[in-house]
Amino acid sequence: MSIESRYGSLCAEYYHLTKPIAPDYPDIAYYCKQLSKIDGRILEVAVGTGRLLVPLLEAGLNVEGLDNSPEMLEYCRKNCRNRGLNPVLYQEDMATFDLPKKFKAIVIAWGSFMLLETRSRAIAALQTFAKHLQTGGQLFIDLEIPLEEFNENGKIRQIPPVDCPDGSLILLQKTSQIDPIAQLNLTILRYEKWKNGQLIQTELQRFPLHWFGVDEFVMLLQKMGYRKIQVCANYREDQKPSHYNDELCFKAEI
């Protein structure tokens, strides 16, 4: 069995079940406030199942979505249709997409930028974002530093099962390897779907998280031509990063 780096059908189903569309995620109020100041088209990169996209659309914002997983995009379409929404969605790679339009803002939330495993891919993505932003357009990127994973290095962890609407259940097993020199936490996820005591589907996912220090990422943004760079913590504009557990929220203009 091959190991995919994107979300396949079982990975996407698990995400859909464990991260449903809901108003209480910590980033939703932050992004509704930030993006409501923008008059124009917005692109959410790594849109997934629409966890953030749906509340942004329901807030009246002009947002389009992009993801490399057709399975995740199908869940996104269903979640949108269920709420009477019909957004523009693209199936593209976040580092190399080429769309025939530009945006007033690009958002890549909840650490999804860290799925770009190498520095060269991260640089390519920042260049791609810049190319698709109008002059003065804003970029929003959330990052984290997964230091707690150091304690789990090499261990096999079993996550509690998730019940599916059809009476089946999904088991998730994960093991991580930390490379502190490459600043990479590489996790292999094994999904198994069981029904009536029978294994009916299994899937392996390669899940890299490439982390950055705050000053390091600011300098990278500067090198790529971004300016007016701001950093806050935990989706609070008045809070500066002070702990490794903080969500790092970067905002910049091109």
Secondary structure as UniProt FT lines:
FT   HELIX           9..18
FT   TURN            23..24
FT   HELIX           26..35
FT   TURN            36..37
FT   STRAND          42..45
FT   TURN            48..49
FT   TURN            51..52
FT   HELIX           53..58
FT   TURN            59..60
FT   STRAND          63..67
FT   HELIX           70..81
FT   TURN            82..84
FT   STRAND          89..91
FT   TURN            94..96
FT   STRAND          103..108
FT   TURN            110..111
FT   HELIX           112..115
FT   HELIX           119..131
FT   STRAND          133..143
FT   HELIX           147..152
FT   STRAND          156..163
FT   TURN            165..166
FT   STRAND          169..179
FT   TURN            180..183
FT   STRAND          184..195
FT   TURN            196..197
FT   STRAND          198..210
FT   HELIX           214..223
FT   TURN            224..225
FT   STRAND          227..233
FT   TURN            234..235
FT   TURN            237..238
FT   TURN            244..245
FT   STRAND          248..253
//
